[in-house]
Amino acid sequence: MRRLDHNKAPLFEAMKAYHRKNVVPFDVPGHKHGKGIPELVEYFGSAMLELDVNSMKDLDNLSNPIGVIRDAEELAADAYYADHGFFLVNGTTAGVQAMVMSVCEPGDKIILPRNAHKSAVTALILSGASPVYIQPEVNEELGIAMGVSLESVEKAIARHPDAKAIFLIHPTYYGAISDVKSIVKTAHKYGMTVLVDAAHGAHLNFHAELPDDAIALGADMCAVSTHKTGGSLTQSSLLLLREGIVDAKAVKTTLNLTQTTSASYLLMGSIDVARKLLVTKGGEMLAEVLKLSRWAREEINKIDGCYAFGKELIGTPGVFDFDETKLGINVRNLGLTGLEVYDILRDEYNIQTELGDLYNVLAIVSLGDTQESLGALVAAMREIAVKYRKSEEVKLTKGILKNPDIIVSPRDAYYSEKRVVLLEEAVGEISGESIMAYPPGIPIVTPGEKITKEMIEYIKLLKQEESLLQGTEDPYAEHIKVLGVGGTR
């Protein structure tokens, strides 16, 4: 049960009080309440620029909060039934990095699924921890990775009982939920900390028909993208902590290693207001979100060649529960890739979905959606199924790669001497950098892993489908850095 009054937004209220004072600024930022950059004032409005301010006594300081930011963080923790909460202005990436760095020292092992976001790989480089990858369950028909099974976690623990932590994703990008409660119980029995990337789960705690939140299921730390499904501004997130295994003071110190000292009050204020909204009105708003997503899923499943997957997946490998607000649509029976449908929706129907992959397109249904917005998506899918259908379905390829061989730790690989080779000639080499499609930002290869023929074929397929690739210094991913003498770091 929540203990605090969530009708308050202490940081946002302090920001408004500051605004009313009409202070004459001789501090940073240099635009001085927007006077120095009138074009932005004209477009965005004066209030936004006047509230883009620096840390001060009235508004507290994120690096060491003792006033209104502290009060707002306490409310955020209470909203998620956590013991401590930390505002993040460098996105959930900062939270993932802080989680791993807070519990792992160089050489420590951490168990994690290979479909983790690229922020987990950067956390390994920064901390010096060594990954023990567990293979996520794969739905071959959909061509996507789901959650991890309790059995695979238990096997990893049996092989590596000295691991310091287990890292989970809750939910996955596509909405799959692992049996987090059982995994936490098992991990704690062996003294392992449970860290959760809940980037796509900011809304879970606020409606009874949604899966349980990771902290409620016993996780020790959880990084939450309030900006993704909680209503706050892009780049604002939360790091939540349960007392017991992890020291909150150590986490704060770790955050201050990497997070900016010039935290945006616009971002922090938006977290404060989003938390207030979720607690006070989230239940009724998410009831409407669920109603809309269920309606859209039902209508799309009436379209020949389309399959909007949902709760029927529960009980299949890697799906203990499912988040219905993730509207994934499998389109391969239309003879189209998800990447093609993603482009068609954007270019022909002015609809921006979250991502397209080889077989699916993913729409996120959240607080701001309406019957009109979901109706436009459904109508577009009906038309696409007739207008753009091809004669043969898209053949399944080996898109989900098996866990690679780790030859060198990500940190050692990052700091090793490297040379540049053509991607096609990199089979058998040890990668010196990552390659991933973004979104979703899940690496195909990371530093320290042996590059396989399958990896290269998959990368070439993504390039052929004009997927956006990231990670390599070469912006076109024609070349890749590999470990070896003859180059530079």
ABEGO torsion letter per residue (X at the ends): XBABBAABBAAAAAAAAAAAAGBBBABOBAAGGGAABAAAAAAAEAAAAAABBBBBAAAEBAABBABAAAAAAAAAAAAAGBABBBBBAAEAAAAAAAAAAAABBBGBBBBBBAABBAAAAAAAAAAGBBBBBBBBBBBAAAGBBBBBBAAAAAAAAAABAABABBBBBOBBAAGBBBBAAAAAAAAAAAGBBBBBBAAAAAAAAABAABBBBAAAAGBABBBBBAAAAAGBBBGBBBBBBBBGABBAAAAAAAAAAABBABBBAAAAAAAAAAAAAAAAAAAAAAAAAAAAAAAAAAAAAABBGBBBBBAAABGBBGBABBBAABBBBBAAAAGBBAAAAAAAAAAAAGBBBABBBAABBBBBBBAABBAAAAAAAAAAAAAAAAAABBABBBBBBBABBBBBBBABBAAAAAABBBBBBBAAAABGBBBABBBBBOOAGBBABBBGBBBBAAAAAAAAAAAAAGBBBBGBABAAGABBBBBEBGBBX
